[in-house]
Amino acid sequence: RMEAEPEDQEEEEAAAAMLWSIQEALERQTQQIGASACGATAVVDVLKALGVDVSPEEADRCVQTRLRRNESPLADYLLSRSEAGATHVQLIRGAQEASGGKAVGRFFHLYPRRRVRLVPWLASWIRKGAVPVATMNMQLAVPDGEEVPDAWHHQLIFGVAPRAVFMTNPLDVVDQPVGFSLVILLLIALSEQIKVVFTLSCTGAELSNKRGFQEVLVVFSPGQVRQMMLEEELEDGPRTAHVSIPAAYSSGVTLFALTGSDAAQQLLKAPELPLL
């Protein structure tokens, strides 16, 4: 067996850092605390990793998780879907409020694509004492044959290695860093306008009878809705399973640190990641 070159070993060491071991993550991670509350769940674990204990209820209150309004007229329902959960802005404000000012956060956009080697970049910040949370459009990285998820997702990153990224909620290990990059970088770029996809709960014929339908035609891509109605009139042929609507979220990584720490000072002064 050939030994790794010194340069390769140094590069691998530079791309490795852990907040928790896998066993610690199993014991310490917080399971999803409620509907659309992956952001608040991530905040609980961020503060835990920073040594600040906060109840899930307090984190959720401070993050101000938005819920889906499933019983609303169609236009309002679609609006609620476009902003359900939380944005990175809510995570940063929520962590700061829930911690009593002990935590500070900074978001780094990863769309449009940036000139960054993601795993070494994450490892560098983790070693400085920062805690990362990824915000990802899971709908654009769906394996063939699997159902399209109906939401974006926030996940705490509790460590990285040269060929692995470790996340919670759910506890997950991505073997290939390029796969992780694709989730929040390349596959986002397939859509010029960042969108959320959701499974329709009614047929095209039912859409036309719902209150607020005219608002939907103006606000949410009339072509998509009209296409569904045309499909309903045909006996055979494919049926549209999803429509795309604008989403409130941004793809990227939020880094958190203890207020006043060296990591926090570096975090707040760090430049934006350069565009490709």
N, C-alpha and C positions, 0 to 999 in steps of 0.2 A: 504494500500500500504506500503510495507516494505521500510525503508530508506536504502540508500547505506551505507556500512561500511566505516569508516574513511579511511582505506587503499585504498578502491576502489575509493573514492572521490579524494584522493591524486593522484592516478594513472591516473584517467581521466583528472585531471587538468594538469598533466605533459604531457599529450598527446594532448593538445589543444593550438593552437597559430594561430593568423591571421595577415597577412599583411594588408588586406583589408576586410571590411565586404562584404557580397554578393552584397548589393546595390552599394557599392563603386566599386566593380569589374565590375558590369554591366555598370557603367558610365565610368570607366577608362580603361577597357581592350581594346586591339588593335585587330581588326579583321585581319585575314590573309592578309598580304600585297602584296602577289604575289604568282605565281606558285612555289612550292617547298620551300617556304620561311617561314615555320613554325619556323625555328631557328631564323631568323632575327626578326620575329614577337615577339618571346619570349624575345629577347634581348631588344626590344623597351620597353616592359613592365617591365623587370628586372630593367632597368635604371630608368624608371618612379617610380618604387617602392623604389628605392634608392635616389630619389629626383633629378635625372639628366634627363632633357628633351632632347630627340634626335629625329629627324625626321625619319619616316620609311625609306625614301630613303637613308639617311646617314647610318642607321643601316644595311640595305641590302648591301650597298656598302662595309662597313667594314667587314661584315660577309663573303662576297664573295660567295653568294648563287650560287650553281652549278645547271644548268638547264638540263632537259632531251633533248637529241638531237634526236628528233623524226624522222627527215628526213635523218639521217645518215645511212650508211650501217649497217647491223645487228650487227657485232662485236662491232662497235663503239657505236651503240645504247645501247647494253647491258652494255657496260662499263659505259656509261653515267647514266644508271639506277642504277648501283651499288654505285654511289657516288653522285647522285642528292640530292640537298638540302644542308645540312651542318652537320659536325660532332661537337662533343662537343669542340674539339680544335678550330674550327672556331668560335664557340659561345664565347669562352673565349677571343680569340684574338679580335674578333669583338666588344665585349662589352668594352674591354680596349681601343681600338682605337677610337670607337665612343664617348666614354665618356671623351676623352682627358686624359686618365690615371686615372680617378677618380674611376674606378671600377676594381676589380680583381676577378678572378674566380678559382675554383678548382673542378675537376671532381672526383666523387667516383664511382668506378665500382660496379655494382650489379650482374654481371655475370662473372664467375661462382658464385653461390649463396653465400651470406655472412651471417655471424652471426650478425644480427641486427634486432631490433624491429623498423621497418621503420617509423611508425607514431611518436612515442616518439622521435626518432632520428631527424626527420624533425622538430618537434615542438621545440626541444632544440635549433636547429640552427636558426629557425625563431625568437625565443625570443632573441637571441644574436644579431640579426640585419641582418642575411643572407637571401638571396632570392633564393629559389630552382627552378630548371628547370629539369623536368624528360625527359629522352630520352628513348622511348619505341618502341618495335616492336609490333605494333598494329595487325599485321597479325596472331599472335599466341594467340589471345584472342577473336576470332570471335564467337559470339553466333550462334547456329545452325540455318541454313536458311538464314543467312545474307551474303552479298557479302564480299569477302576477300579484305580488303584495299590494295592499291598498293604502300604503303610507310611506313617507320618508321615515328615517330612524336615526336616533342619537345613541351612540355607544361609547362608554368609557374604554379607553385603551390603557390596559394596565401593564403593558410591556411590549417590547419588540425584540426580534432576533434577526439575523441575516436572512432567514427564509421563513419568518413567522411573525404575525402580528396577533397580539392577544387582547381579546375584548370581552366585556361582560354584557349581560342582558340581550341575548343569551350568552353564556360562556362559550367563547368561540376562538378557534385558532385558525387563521388563514395561512396556509402553508407557503404560498408564493406571494411575496410582496407585490409583484406586478398585478396579481388578481385584486389585491386590496386597492391598489392605485386605480385600477379600472373602475372599481365601484364608485369612487368619488371623483375620478378625473375623466378618463376617456369616454366612458359610457354616458356621462352627463352631456358630453359634447355632441352626442347623436341628436340632441334636441336643441334647436336654436333658442327656444324659449323654455326655461326650466318649468316643468309641469308636474302635476300630480295626476295619477291615473286611478280611477276607482271603478269598481264593478257596479253597473247600474242595477238598481233595485226595482226597476219598472220597465215595461216594454215601450217601444216608440209610440204605440197607440195610446198608452196611458199617459205618456208625457204631454200629449196635446191637450189632455183634459185637466192637467194640474194647474192650480192657481199660480200665477206668476210666470207662465210659459213665455209670454212676450218679452219679459225682462231677460229670460234665459237666452232668447234668440239674439238679443242685443249684446249681452255681457259675455256669454260663454259660447263662442264659436258656433254661430247658427248653422254652418255647413254640417257639422257633426250631428246635430240633433235632427236636421232635415233628412240626412242620410239614413238615420235610424228609422224615421217615420216611413221613408220609401221602402226600406227593407221589410217593414211590417206588412206592407201591402202586397209583397211578393210571396208566393207560396213556397218557392224553393230559393236556394242561394244562401250565401254566408250571412251571418248576423254579426253586427258590431257588438262586441262584448264590453268595450270600454270607451269612454270619452276622455279627452285631456282638457284640464283646466289650469289656469295659472296658479302657482303655489307661492306661499309666503316665505319659503325656506331658501337658504343658500348652502351650496355644497362647500365643505371645508372642515377645518379643525379648530376648535376652541381650546386654548391653553389656559389653565388656571394655576395660580400660585398664592402663597400666603402674602397678604398685604405687608409691604415694607421689606420683604425679603429681597436678596440679590436677584433671585429668579423673577420676581415681580417687576423690579426696576428694569431688568433687561427686556422683559416681555413687553412692557409698555413703550420702550424706546426702539424695539426691533422694527426694521422696515417691512413693508408688505413684500410678499414673495413675488419675484419678477415674473412677468408674463413670458410665455414661450414665444 
